[in-house]
């Protein structure tokens, strides 16, 4: 018996590499705005609550436009949608340092425009377009590779940003981000569609419409459970990415540990997502998800209760990094496995919108609780409780493909 090659053709290889480059830039930029918070407060006269609100709006817009751009990508191609989305992100970053950039404009630039850009550049479209090139057995690992590439951005962007902020100032640092976006737009050209006959091989019901696909998904209990679960994921990771610099100061950790945590999250996310993607082809995806959320809750409890030390901070960065985006391969894998790949970008985008509602609350409530009570602890307690809720909500999911996918 001849073993199937992991990359079935050159289109799959080119698309995977291109998607990796795009995601490494978009997710890297998304990760570092927390490092600008002190500069925004001092120079743009915003409060921590207003900064948290802007990040929350960014997350919400990211989620709102993910299914819109996903549906558009299913129609006109992921490469075109990615390039259009990067233009929104570039405009938001440009206005953030050049102005107008105070008051409501701060929310528009950092929140609305950059959030819209993330909707079509940060994972949803790229993993769905990549997944269409692979069989169900290999799709989880392929998606894991793309998601792991975000770690390249996660690891290097905090280090570069800290260096640039120290040497160039925050305005010049934001300006240099535009060069990274231009590079990613070139890479996006090579996110290529599958051959048309692949849809027929993978999704037998080639005539299904978007309204029918939506109705089918929303009537499936497992899909609804994924919506609740990914909400928790968004709350977890945005609370950390947005407010870990402030929490580090509150707890009395050394200042350098904030950058170290963000970089370690990026580095160890590589291992976590690749392992999760590999396991998706061999084990129940819902069990993998339940384990990840349970482990997140335990890691956060340890971080909050162990004595303040550099070792605890580094350990948190390593462990939470391994669990950071490892939820994406099994979540997207269940969607493609149950509903097929034809509208995978749109269906994953809707689940991702739920993720971003959680992200909005994670960003906003972190800042709100701090301004109101003088501590981030209440946001962390809520995040831990949600982890254990997500542990349970995934267990009843039915992972079997729908009957229509078995017809010929």
C-alpha positions, 0 to 999 in steps of 0.5 A: 500500500502506497502511503499518501504524501502529506502535501497532495500537490504543489498548490497545497504546499504553496498555499500552506507556506503563504498562509503561514507567512500571512498569519505570522505577520497579522497575529504578531502585530495583534499580540503587541498592543498591550506594550503600547498602553503606557504610551497611549495613556501618557500621550493620547490621554486615554485611561486603561478602561478606554484602552481595554475598550479599544482592544475589545472593539478590535476583538469584536470587529475581528470576530464580526468580519471573520464570517463576512470575509470567510463567506467572501473568500469562499466566493472570490478566493482567500488571497483577494480577501486577505489583501483587502483586509490588510489595507484596513489594518494598515490604515488603522495603524497609520492613523494611530500614529499620524492622527487624528488619534485621540478620543473617538478616533483612538477607538476607530483606529485601534479598535474598528479599522485594525479589528476589521483588518484582522477579520480577514488576515488572522487565521480564519480565512487562512486556515480554512483555505489551507484546510481545503487542500488536505484530506480529513486525516491530514487537515488537522496537522496542516491547520496546526502548521498554519496556526503554529506559524503565528508563533513566529510573530508571537515570539519575535514581535514583542522582542522587536517592539520592545527594542523599537519602542526604546530606540525609536519611540512608539510612533516610529515603531508603528510606522515600521509595522507598515513594512511588515504588512506590505510583505504579508500582502505580497505573500497573500497573493499565493494563497491559491484555491483548490482545483474545482473537482476537489469540492466534489470529492470532499463535499458531495452536496456541491449545490448547497447554498450559504443559507442552507449551510447556515441553517444546517450548522445552527441546528446542530447542537455540536456547532452551538457547543463550539460557539460557547467553547470558543467564547471562553478561548477568546476571553482567556487569551485576550485577557492575558495578551492585553493586560499581562503587562499591567498584571505583572506590575500589580503582582510585583514581578520584574518588568522584563517578565511581561515581554518574556511571557508574551515571547514564551507564549509565542515560542511554545504555541508552536509545540502546542498547536503542532501536537494538537494538530497531529493528535486531531488525526488520531484521537477525538477532537472534542476530548482534546478540546476539553483537556486543553481548557481544563489545563488552562484553568489549572495553569491560571490557578497556579499562576495566581497562587504561587509566590511571585518570582521570575520562575513562576512568570517564565513557567506560566509563559511556557505552559500557557503558550503550549495551550494558547492556540492549540484549540484552533486545529480541533475546533476547525477540524470538527467543523470541516469533519462534520459539515465538509469544507465547502463553507468551512471559512464562513462556518469557522468565522461564525464560531470565531465571532463567538471567540471574539465576543469573549475577547471583547469581554476579556479585554474590557473587563480586565481594564474595568475591574482594575479601574474599579477595584484596583486589581485584575484578580476578578477578571482572572477568577472569571477566566478560570471559571469559564475554563472549567465550563468549557471543559464540560461543554465540549464533551457532548459534541457529536463528531460524526460527519453529516449524512449528506457527506456520505452520499455520492 
